[in-house]
Amino acid sequence: MDERRKTQRSRTLKAGTISFNRAAGIDCRVRNLSKIGACLEVASHIGIPDDFLLLVAHDHLRHPCRVIWRSDRRMGVEFRPT
């Protein structure tokens, strides 16, 4: 498989929240993380918009994101400038 990532990602397993529309939130797991993106695991990607805010309470992180790819239970996101 060809590696298309611009930077190396570190494996992790942290709880996160996909936040959009100010009130909506969907739980996720952050499977890997880098300075420019992450892989998220979700129960279903249905209803998750292409742009959202990723919150990782454990690390006090808030990243605006854009979805780059999706599969049944995972999605790759790119962090957007704030």
Secondary structure, DSSP 4 states (H G I P E B T S, - for coil): -----SS--EEEEEEEEEEETTTEEEEEEEEEE-SSEEEEE-S--TT--SEEEEEEGGGTEEEEEEEEEE-SSEEEEEEPP-
